[in-house]
Amino acid sequence: MEYSKKPESPLQDRVALVTGGAKRLGRAVALRLAEEGADVIIHYRSSAPDAQSAVAEIEKLGRRGHAIAADLTSVTDIKRLFDEAAKEFGRLDILVNCAANFLPSSIVSTTEEIWDASLDTNLKAHFFCAQAAAPLLRRTRGTIINFADTGGLLGWPGYIAHSVSKAGVVMLTRVLAKALAPEVRVNAIAPGTITMPGDPPEWETDFIKLATLRRTGAPSDIADAVVFLVQSQFMTGQILVLDGGAHCREEPEKVG
């Protein structure tokens, strides 16, 4: 199959791998990177039809797409994922660690299974994907973009394990930025509430009350931020908060 190339594309000839790229935010990011000129590897765990349809959309944009299944809680599977990516494309310029779960867990309801599932998927996988990608990214002076969220900065009592895992992503980003410099830049995005089809409507209602911009985020807001970080050559170790200004609206505690 022949793939057309657009010389004016900002990410011309770059290769990106997006974990969790078959659905939701990962898919939006993958398609945006393809629109900007990158060839994209879609990682998925079990959503094969969604992954293949994402690849089809990427190819309609004139880019190369390829889907690879892997269980990111397995280091062996992670190594296989990047070995296959390297074999298929010969290089890697961009790693977007987007795959995550979002498991409710209060001080009472948190079980060992919930704790391990949150930390394994949201934090352990980010590190071992970065470890496996590092040799490829060093060759291309590439970049890693991790997905944290505001729960990792503020702490959500109803999502304790999730908040801890995302706080770990924040520190992991800073440590990796030092460990992989100067060849590889590492940054993170910390979104607030992003409206996706099928999400509970109360999420949007509650968040709008807090957001200075009086709206939730859209997938395009996140994809814009990813493209910005990919192209920001003098930026590393940073956490880009995308929460509609919700952090600006915290009222000081009243005294007296």
GUDREN-545552 format. One record per residue (C-alpha): residue number from 1; x, y, z; residue in one letter. Coordinates in steps of 0.2 Angstrom, whole numbers, m for minus. Last residue first. Example, Ala and Ser with C-alpha at 12.3 -4.5 7.8 and 13.67 -1.06 7.14 Angstrom:
2
+-----+-------+-------+-------+----+
:   i :    px :    py :    pz : aa :
+-----+-------+-------+-------+----+
:   2 :    68 :    m5 :    36 :  s :
:   1 :    62 :   m22 :    39 :  a :
+-----+-------+-------+-------+----+
END
This chain:
256
+-----+-------+-------+-------+----+
:   i :    px :    py :    pz : aa :
+-----+-------+-------+-------+----+
: 256 :   m69 :   168 :   312 :  g :
: 255 :   m58 :   161 :   299 :  v :
: 254 :   m65 :   157 :   281 :  k :
: 253 :   m54 :   144 :   272 :  e :
: 252 :   m47 :   151 :   256 :  p :
: 251 :   m58 :   147 :   241 :  e :
: 250 :   m51 :   136 :   227 :  e :
: 249 :   m56 :   143 :   211 :  r :
: 248 :   m39 :   144 :   202 :  c :
: 247 :   m36 :   125 :   202 :  h :
: 246 :   m52 :   124 :   192 :  a :
: 245 :   m44 :   134 :   178 :  g :
: 244 :   m51 :   124 :   164 :  g :
: 243 :   m42 :   109 :   170 :  d :
: 242 :   m27 :   106 :   159 :  l :
: 241 :   m12 :   105 :   170 :  v :
: 240 :     5 :   103 :   160 :  l :
: 239 :    17 :    94 :   171 :  i :
: 238 :    35 :    98 :   166 :  q :
: 237 :    51 :    88 :   167 :  g :
: 236 :    56 :    94 :   149 :  t :
: 235 :    53 :   109 :   138 :  m :
: 234 :    66 :   117 :   126 :  f :
: 233 :    60 :   107 :   111 :  q :
: 232 :    42 :   111 :   113 :  s :
: 231 :    36 :   102 :    97 :  q :
: 230 :    30 :    86 :   105 :  v :
: 229 :    23 :    96 :   120 :  l :
: 228 :    12 :   106 :   109 :  f :
: 227 :     6 :    91 :    99 :  v :
: 226 :     1 :    83 :   116 :  v :
: 225 :    m8 :    99 :   122 :  a :
: 224 :   m18 :   100 :   106 :  d :
: 223 :   m23 :    82 :   108 :  a :
: 222 :   m29 :    86 :   126 :  i :
: 221 :   m40 :   101 :   120 :  d :
: 220 :   m46 :    90 :   106 :  s :
: 219 :   m53 :    77 :   118 :  p :
: 218 :   m64 :    91 :   125 :  a :
: 217 :   m62 :    99 :   142 :  g :
: 216 :   m76 :   103 :   154 :  t :
: 215 :   m84 :   120 :   154 :  r :
: 214 :   m86 :   136 :   165 :  r :
: 213 :   m69 :   143 :   160 :  l :
: 212 :   m65 :   145 :   179 :  t :
: 211 :   m69 :   127 :   182 :  a :
: 210 :   m77 :   122 :   199 :  l :
: 209 :   m95 :   122 :   195 :  k :
: 208 :   m92 :   115 :   178 :  i :
: 207 :   m84 :   100 :   186 :  f :
: 206 :  m100 :    95 :   195 :  d :
: 205 :  m111 :    96 :   180 :  t :
: 204 :   m98 :    87 :   169 :  e :
: 203 :   m96 :    73 :   181 :  w :
: 202 :  m115 :    73 :   184 :  e :
: 201 :  m118 :    68 :   166 :  p :
: 200 :  m110 :    51 :   168 :  p :
: 199 :   m98 :    48 :   153 :  d :
: 198 :  m106 :    39 :   138 :  g :
: 197 :   m98 :    50 :   125 :  p :
: 196 :   m82 :    59 :   132 :  m :
: 195 :   m81 :    75 :   142 :  t :
: 194 :   m64 :    78 :   149 :  i :
: 193 :   m63 :    82 :   168 :  t :
: 192 :   m46 :    89 :   173 :  g :
: 191 :   m31 :    84 :   163 :  p :
: 190 :   m14 :    82 :   170 :  a :
: 189 :    m2 :    81 :   155 :  i :
: 188 :    16 :    75 :   157 :  a :
: 187 :    33 :    79 :   151 :  n :
: 186 :    49 :    69 :   146 :  v :
: 185 :    62 :    75 :   133 :  r :
: 184 :    75 :    63 :   127 :  v :
: 183 :    93 :    65 :   121 :  e :
: 182 :    98 :    77 :   135 :  p :
: 181 :    92 :    70 :   146 :  a :
: 180 :    85 :    52 :   149 :  l :
: 179 :    88 :    51 :   168 :  a :
: 178 :    83 :    69 :   172 :  k :
: 177 :    67 :    69 :   162 :  a :
: 176 :    64 :    52 :   169 :  l :
: 175 :    64 :    58 :   187 :  v :
: 174 :    52 :    72 :   183 :  r :
: 173 :    40 :    61 :   174 :  t :
: 172 :    41 :    48 :   187 :  l :
: 171 :    36 :    61 :   200 :  m :
: 170 :    20 :    66 :   191 :  v :
: 169 :    16 :    48 :   187 :  v :
: 168 :    18 :    43 :   205 :  g :
: 167 :     5 :    56 :   209 :  a :
: 166 :    m6 :    47 :   196 :  k :
: 165 :    m4 :    31 :   205 :  s :
: 164 :    m8 :    39 :   222 :  v :
: 163 :   m24 :    47 :   215 :  s :
: 162 :   m30 :    31 :   207 :  h :
: 161 :   m27 :    21 :   223 :  a :
: 160 :   m37 :    34 :   233 :  i :
: 159 :   m51 :    37 :   221 :  y :
: 158 :   m65 :    43 :   233 :  g :
: 157 :   m53 :    53 :   243 :  p :
: 156 :   m47 :    62 :   228 :  w :
: 155 :   m29 :    69 :   229 :  g :
: 154 :   m25 :    86 :   222 :  l :
: 153 :   m10 :    83 :   211 :  l :
: 152 :   m13 :    65 :   206 :  g :
: 151 :   m31 :    68 :   205 :  g :
: 150 :   m28 :    82 :   193 :  t :
: 149 :   m22 :    69 :   180 :  d :
: 148 :    m6 :    60 :   174 :  a :
: 147 :    m4 :    55 :   156 :  f :
: 146 :    14 :    54 :   151 :  n :
: 145 :    22 :    62 :   136 :  i :
: 144 :    39 :    54 :   130 :  i :
: 143 :    50 :    63 :   118 :  t :
: 142 :    62 :    59 :   104 :  g :
: 141 :    81 :    63 :   101 :  r :
: 140 :    79 :    50 :    87 :  t :
: 139 :    93 :    38 :    93 :  r :
: 138 :    88 :    41 :   111 :  r :
: 137 :    70 :    37 :   108 :  l :
: 136 :    74 :    20 :   102 :  l :
: 135 :    85 :    16 :   117 :  p :
: 134 :    72 :    23 :   129 :  a :
: 133 :    57 :    14 :   122 :  a :
: 132 :    59 :    m1 :   133 :  a :
: 131 :    62 :     9 :   149 :  q :
: 130 :    48 :    21 :   145 :  a :
: 129 :    36 :     7 :   143 :  c :
: 128 :    42 :     0 :   159 :  f :
: 127 :    39 :    16 :   168 :  f :
: 126 :    22 :    20 :   161 :  h :
: 125 :    17 :     2 :   164 :  a :
: 124 :    21 :     3 :   183 :  k :
: 123 :    11 :    19 :   185 :  l :
: 122 :    m6 :    18 :   179 :  n :
: 121 :    m9 :     0 :   174 :  t :
: 120 :     1 :    m8 :   189 :  d :
: 119 :    m3 :     5 :   202 :  l :
: 118 :   m22 :     5 :   199 :  s :
: 117 :   m23 :   m14 :   197 :  a :
: 116 :   m13 :   m17 :   212 :  d :
: 115 :   m23 :    m5 :   223 :  w :
: 114 :   m40 :   m12 :   216 :  i :
: 113 :   m34 :   m30 :   220 :  e :
: 112 :   m28 :   m26 :   237 :  e :
: 111 :   m44 :   m19 :   241 :  t :
: 110 :   m50 :    m1 :   243 :  t :
: 109 :   m68 :     1 :   249 :  s :
: 108 :   m65 :     8 :   266 :  v :
: 107 :   m52 :    22 :   263 :  i :
: 106 :   m61 :    25 :   247 :  s :
: 105 :   m58 :    16 :   230 :  s :
: 104 :   m66 :    20 :   213 :  p :
: 103 :   m56 :    13 :   199 :  l :
: 102 :   m50 :    24 :   184 :  f :
: 101 :   m39 :    14 :   172 :  n :
: 100 :   m25 :    20 :   161 :  a :
:  99 :   m17 :    19 :   144 :  a :
:  98 :   m10 :    36 :   139 :  c :
:  97 :     8 :    34 :   139 :  n :
:  96 :    12 :    44 :   123 :  v :
:  95 :    29 :    38 :   116 :  l :
:  94 :    36 :    49 :   101 :  i :
:  93 :    51 :    47 :    90 :  d :
:  92 :    52 :    28 :    87 :  l :
:  91 :    62 :    20 :    73 :  r :
:  90 :    63 :     5 :    62 :  g :
:  89 :    44 :     5 :    58 :  f :
:  88 :    38 :   m13 :    59 :  e :
:  87 :    53 :   m21 :    68 :  k :
:  86 :    54 :    m6 :    80 :  a :
:  85 :    36 :    m8 :    84 :  a :
:  84 :    37 :   m27 :    86 :  e :
:  83 :    52 :   m25 :    99 :  d :
:  82 :    42 :   m11 :   107 :  f :
:  81 :    27 :   m22 :   110 :  l :
:  80 :    37 :   m38 :   115 :  r :
:  79 :    46 :   m28 :   128 :  k :
:  78 :    29 :   m23 :   135 :  i :
:  77 :    23 :   m40 :   135 :  d :
:  76 :    37 :   m46 :   145 :  t :
:  75 :    35 :   m32 :   157 :  v :
:  74 :    17 :   m38 :   160 :  s :
:  73 :     5 :   m26 :   167 :  t :
:  72 :     5 :   m18 :   150 :  l :
:  71 :    m4 :   m32 :   142 :  d :
:  70 :    m1 :   m31 :   124 :  a :
:  69 :   m10 :   m30 :   107 :  a :
:  68 :    m2 :   m21 :    92 :  i :
:  67 :   m10 :   m10 :    79 :  a :
:  66 :    m2 :    m2 :    65 :  h :
:  65 :    m5 :    14 :    55 :  g :
:  64 :     5 :    22 :    41 :  r :
:  63 :    m1 :    40 :    36 :  r :
:  62 :   m12 :    46 :    22 :  g :
:  61 :   m26 :    52 :    33 :  l :
:  60 :   m37 :    38 :    27 :  k :
:  59 :   m23 :    27 :    34 :  e :
:  58 :   m25 :    34 :    51 :  i :
:  57 :   m44 :    31 :    50 :  e :
:  56 :   m41 :    13 :    46 :  a :
:  55 :   m28 :    11 :    60 :  v :
:  54 :   m42 :    18 :    72 :  a :
:  53 :   m54 :     5 :    65 :  s :
:  52 :   m41 :    m9 :    68 :  q :
:  51 :   m39 :    m3 :    86 :  a :
:  50 :   m58 :    m2 :    89 :  d :
:  49 :   m60 :   m20 :    83 :  p :
:  48 :   m46 :   m26 :    93 :  a :
:  47 :   m51 :   m19 :   110 :  s :
:  46 :   m42 :   m32 :   121 :  s :
:  45 :   m26 :   m24 :   126 :  r :
:  44 :   m22 :   m10 :   114 :  y :
:  43 :    m7 :    m1 :   107 :  h :
:  42 :   m10 :     9 :    91 :  i :
:  41 :     6 :    13 :    82 :  i :
:  40 :     6 :    29 :    73 :  v :
:  39 :    14 :    37 :    57 :  d :
:  38 :    16 :    55 :    60 :  a :
:  37 :    10 :    70 :    49 :  g :
:  36 :     0 :    82 :    60 :  e :
:  35 :   m16 :    73 :    55 :  e :
:  34 :    m8 :    57 :    61 :  a :
:  33 :    m4 :    65 :    78 :  l :
:  32 :   m22 :    70 :    79 :  r :
:  31 :   m28 :    53 :    76 :  l :
:  30 :   m17 :    45 :    90 :  a :
:  29 :   m22 :    59 :   102 :  v :
:  28 :   m41 :    56 :    99 :  a :
:  27 :   m38 :    37 :   100 :  r :
:  26 :   m29 :    39 :   117 :  g :
:  25 :   m43 :    50 :   124 :  l :
:  24 :   m57 :    38 :   121 :  r :
:  23 :   m52 :    21 :   112 :  k :
:  22 :   m39 :    12 :   102 :  a :
:  21 :   m24 :    22 :   107 :  g :
:  20 :   m22 :    14 :   125 :  g :
:  19 :    m4 :    16 :   123 :  t :
:  18 :     1 :    28 :   109 :  v :
:  17 :    16 :    25 :    99 :  l :
:  16 :    23 :    38 :    87 :  a :
:  15 :    34 :    38 :    72 :  v :
:  14 :    40 :    54 :    64 :  r :
:  13 :    41 :    56 :    45 :  d :
:  12 :    33 :    73 :    44 :  q :
:  11 :    28 :    79 :    61 :  l :
:  10 :    24 :    97 :    56 :  p :
:   9 :    16 :    92 :    40 :  s :
:   8 :    21 :   103 :    26 :  e :
:   7 :    30 :    89 :    16 :  p :
:   6 :    13 :    80 :    15 :  k :
:   5 :    17 :    62 :    11 :  k :
:   4 :     5 :    49 :     3 :  s :
:   3 :     5 :    31 :     8 :  y :
:   2 :     6 :    17 :    m5 :  e :
:   1 :     0 :     0 :     0 :  m :
+-----+-------+-------+-------+----+
END
